[in-house]
Amino acid sequence: MLDLKGKTAFVFGVASEDSIAWAICQQLAAAGCTLYLGYQKRFMSRIFKLKDQLPSIGGFYPLDVAEDASTKEFFDAFAAEHPGKKADILVHAIGFAPRTCFDRPILFVEDADINTAMTISANSLQRCLKHALPYLSEGSSTITLTYAASTRYVPSYGIMSMAKAALECWTRELACHLGPEGHRVNAISSGPIRTIAASGIPGFDNILNHVASNAPLRRNVTQSDVAGTTLWLASPLSAGVTGQVIHVDAGYSITMVPETIME
C-alpha cells in the first residue's frame, strides 16, 4: 500500500457504497489520507450512513457542481472550518444525464437535457478546479473518471459519449494550464461497472456480459481496480504523469474485432 499519511483529498461523486468514488475513498483512507467529501443533498442520508465506516473523513459539505455559486460554497465552508488548510488530491467522479437523454434517439434529445449532461458531466471539472485552486497544495493531483465511449460508439450511451469526450478535452486543457504551477490532471477510463449511474443505461447488462467475454483478462473491472489506479495517480510515484487518459478496463480498449466472432 502506498503511503499518503499527512495528505488531504477532496472527493466529489460519492452517491452510495457502490460508487467508484466510495472505493476511492476507502483506498485513500487506507493509505493514510484525510478526506473531505462533497455531497448532493438528495444523497445526504446515504452519505452520512457511510461516514462512520471511515474515520479518515474530516468533513462533509453540500455541493451542486451544476451551479457555480454552490461549488464555491463548498470551498468556502471547508476554508471556514479549516483556515489555511490545503488539499493535495482532488477526485472528480461525477457524471449525470437526465433520463430523457436515454429514452429517445439522440437526434431528438432536448437542448436543455444536453446542456445539463454537459454541465454536470464535463464542464464541472473546470468549475471544481477553478474554485479549488486556492486550496490545492503545490504539486496537487486531480483525477477524473471517463469512459471509452468518448472515442467510439456505444449503443444507448448517447449524449454521455459527447460529455466524456468533452471531459477528456478539459483534462488536457487544464493539465496544460495548471502544469506550470506543478498541478497534475489525469483521467481514468474505466470499463463498465454496475453503479447507480450505470443502472440508467438501457442494455447495460449486455454490455457487461460482452466485455467480460471479450476483454483480454476475460472479466469486468471493479470499483477497487479503478481506486487502485487513482491511488497511484494521487501519489508521488506518478509525479511525471499529466494530461493522460489511463484505461482501467481489463484490456478491452486494445481490441477491435472480438474473439467471440469466431465462435
C-alpha positions, 0 to 999 in steps of 0.5 A: 500500500502506498503511503499518503499519511499527512495528505488531504483529498477532496472527493466529489461523486460519492452517491452510495457504497457502490460508487467508484468514488466510495472505493476511492475513498476507502483506498485513500483512507487506507493509505493514510489520507484525510478526506473531505467529501462533497455531497448532493443533498438528495444523497445526504442520508446515504452519505452520512450512513457511510461516514462512520465506516471511515474515520479518515473523513474530516468533513462533509459539505453540500455541493451542486457542481451544476451551479457555480455559486454552490461549488464555491460554497463548498470551498468556502465552508471547508476554508471556514472550518479549516483556515489555511488548510490545503488539499493535495488530491482532488477526485472528480467522479461525477457524471449525470444525464437526465433520463430523457437523454436515454429514452429517445434517439439522440437526434431528438434529445432536448437542448436543455437535457444536453446542456445539463449532461454537459454541465454536470458531466464535463464542464464541472471539472473546470468549475471544481478546479477553478474554485479549488485552486486556492486550496490545492497544495503545490504539486496537487493531483486531480483525477477524473473518471471517463469512459471509452465511449468518448472515442467510439460508439456505444449503443444507448450511451448517447449524449454521455459519449459527447460529455466524456469526450468533452471531459477528456478535452478539459483534462488536457486543457487544464493539465496544460494550464495548471502544469506550470504551477506543478498541478497534475490532471489525469483521467481514468477510463474505466470499463463498465461497472454496475453503479447507480449511474450505470443502472440508467443505461438501457442494455447495460447488462449486455454490455457487461456480459460482452466485455467480460467475454471479450476483454483480454483478462476475460472479466469486468473491472471493479470499483477497487481496480479503478481506486487502485489506479487513482491511488497511484495517480494521487501519489508521488510515484506518478509525479511525471504523469499529466494530461493522460487518459489511463484505461482501467478496463481489463484490456478491452480498449486494445481490441477491435474485432472480438474473439467471440466472432469466431465462435 
